Amino acid sequence: MAAPGTDLLRGTLDLLILRALALGPNHGLGIARRIEQVTRGAFDVKAGSLFPALHRLEEQGSLVSEWGESENRRRAKFYRLSKAGYRQLEKLAIKATPA
């Protein structure tokens, strides 16, 4: 069983990823940049945390991915929210709202 802090961090990262992708599809580095912008630099998500989370969210059906070309003309995997992802974002956002 994961420690309570681990679940909190995973939920926070999931919410940040979903919020970043609610703005539109993006690739991994772009998602990390959006998270940094949205949090005003409070979160600097590293690849070792980001990509496992993206994979987990994709396996859960919250994200859909496809290969494309990034702004620097490199092959990149682009992620977007699925219908389930929008529902999960709504559910997580409600949980995160203080009472």
The 8 nearest C-alpha neighbors of each residue, nearest first, counted from 0:
[[1, 2, 3, 5, 6, 4, 7, 9],
 [2, 0, 5, 3, 6, 4, 7, 9],
 [1, 3, 5, 4, 0, 6, 7, 8],
 [4, 2, 6, 5, 1, 7, 8, 0],
 [5, 3, 7, 2, 6, 8, 1, 9],
 [4, 6, 8, 2, 3, 7, 9, 1],
 [7, 5, 9, 3, 4, 8, 10, 2],
 [6, 8, 4, 10, 5, 9, 11, 3],
 [9, 7, 11, 5, 10, 6, 12, 4],
 [8, 10, 6, 12, 11, 7, 13, 5],
 [11, 9, 13, 7, 8, 12, 6, 14],
 [10, 12, 8, 14, 13, 9, 7, 15],
 [11, 13, 15, 9, 14, 10, 8, 16],
 [14, 12, 10, 16, 11, 15, 9, 17],
 [13, 15, 11, 17, 12, 16, 18, 10],
 [16, 14, 12, 18, 13, 17, 19, 11],
 [17, 15, 19, 13, 18, 14, 12, 20],
 [16, 18, 20, 14, 19, 15, 88, 21],
 [19, 17, 21, 15, 20, 16, 14, 88],
 [20, 18, 16, 17, 21, 33, 22, 15],
 [19, 21, 23, 22, 17, 18, 24, 79],
 [20, 22, 18, 23, 19, 17, 80, 85],
 [23, 21, 20, 19, 18, 24, 25, 17],
 [24, 22, 20, 21, 25, 79, 19, 80],
 [25, 23, 79, 78, 20, 77, 26, 22],
 [24, 26, 77, 78, 29, 30, 23, 27],
 [25, 27, 77, 29, 76, 28, 78, 30],
 [28, 26, 30, 29, 31, 25, 50, 77],
 [29, 27, 31, 30, 26, 32, 25, 46],
 [28, 30, 32, 26, 27, 31, 25, 33],
 [29, 31, 33, 27, 32, 28, 25, 26],
 [32, 30, 28, 34, 29, 33, 44, 35],
 [33, 31, 29, 35, 30, 34, 36, 28],
 [34, 32, 36, 30, 35, 31, 19, 37],
 [35, 33, 37, 31, 36, 32, 38, 19],
 [34, 36, 40, 32, 38, 33, 42, 37],
 [37, 35, 39, 33, 34, 38, 40, 32],
 [38, 36, 34, 39, 35, 33, 19, 40],
 [37, 39, 41, 35, 40, 36, 34, 42],
 [40, 38, 36, 37, 41, 35, 42, 34],
 [39, 41, 35, 38, 42, 36, 43, 37],
 [40, 42, 38, 39, 43, 35, 36, 37],
 [43, 41, 40, 35, 44, 38, 34, 39],
 [42, 44, 35, 45, 40, 41, 31, 34],
 [45, 43, 31, 42, 49, 48, 46, 34],
 [44, 46, 47, 48, 49, 43, 31, 50],
 [45, 47, 49, 48, 50, 44, 27, 51],
 [48, 46, 45, 49, 50, 51, 44, 52],
 [49, 47, 46, 45, 51, 50, 52, 44],
 [50, 48, 46, 52, 51, 47, 45, 53],
 [49, 51, 53, 52, 46, 48, 54, 47],
 [52, 50, 54, 53, 49, 48, 55, 47],
 [53, 51, 55, 49, 50, 54, 56, 48],
 [54, 52, 50, 56, 55, 51, 57, 49],
 [53, 55, 51, 57, 52, 56, 50, 58],
 [54, 56, 52, 58, 57, 53, 51, 59],
 [57, 55, 59, 53, 61, 58, 54, 62],
 [56, 58, 62, 54, 60, 59, 55, 61],
 [57, 59, 55, 60, 56, 54, 61, 62],
 [60, 58, 56, 57, 61, 55, 62, 54],
 [59, 61, 57, 58, 62, 56, 83, 81],
 [84, 62, 60, 83, 56, 81, 57, 59],
 [63, 61, 57, 80, 81, 60, 79, 56],
 [62, 64, 79, 78, 81, 57, 80, 61],
 [65, 63, 78, 77, 79, 76, 62, 66],
 [64, 66, 77, 76, 67, 78, 63, 75],
 [65, 67, 76, 75, 77, 74, 64, 68],
 [68, 66, 75, 74, 76, 65, 77, 69],
 [67, 69, 74, 73, 72, 75, 70, 66],
 [70, 68, 72, 73, 71, 75, 74, 67],
 [69, 71, 72, 68, 73, 74, 75, 29],
 [72, 70, 69, 73, 68, 74, 75, 67],
 [73, 71, 69, 68, 70, 74, 75, 67],
 [74, 72, 69, 68, 71, 75, 70, 67],
 [73, 75, 68, 67, 69, 72, 66, 76],
 [76, 74, 67, 68, 66, 69, 73, 77],
 [75, 77, 66, 26, 65, 67, 64, 78],
 [78, 76, 26, 25, 64, 65, 66, 75],
 [79, 77, 64, 24, 25, 63, 26, 62],
 [80, 78, 24, 63, 62, 20, 64, 81],
 [81, 79, 62, 84, 61, 63, 20, 85],
 [80, 82, 84, 62, 83, 61, 63, 85],
 [81, 83, 85, 84, 86, 80, 61, 62],
 [82, 84, 86, 61, 81, 85, 87, 60],
 [61, 85, 83, 81, 87, 80, 82, 86],
 [84, 86, 88, 82, 87, 83, 89, 80],
 [85, 87, 83, 89, 84, 88, 90, 82],
 [88, 86, 84, 90, 89, 85, 91, 83],
 [89, 87, 85, 91, 86, 90, 92, 17],
 [88, 90, 86, 92, 87, 91, 93, 85],
 [89, 91, 87, 93, 88, 92, 86, 94],
 [92, 90, 94, 88, 93, 89, 87, 95],
 [93, 91, 95, 89, 94, 90, 88, 96],
 [92, 94, 90, 96, 91, 95, 89, 88],
 [95, 93, 91, 92, 96, 90, 97, 89],
 [96, 94, 92, 93, 91, 97, 90, 11],
 [95, 97, 93, 94, 92, 98, 91, 90],
 [98, 96, 95, 94, 93, 92, 91, 90],
 [97, 96, 95, 94, 93, 92, 91, 90]]
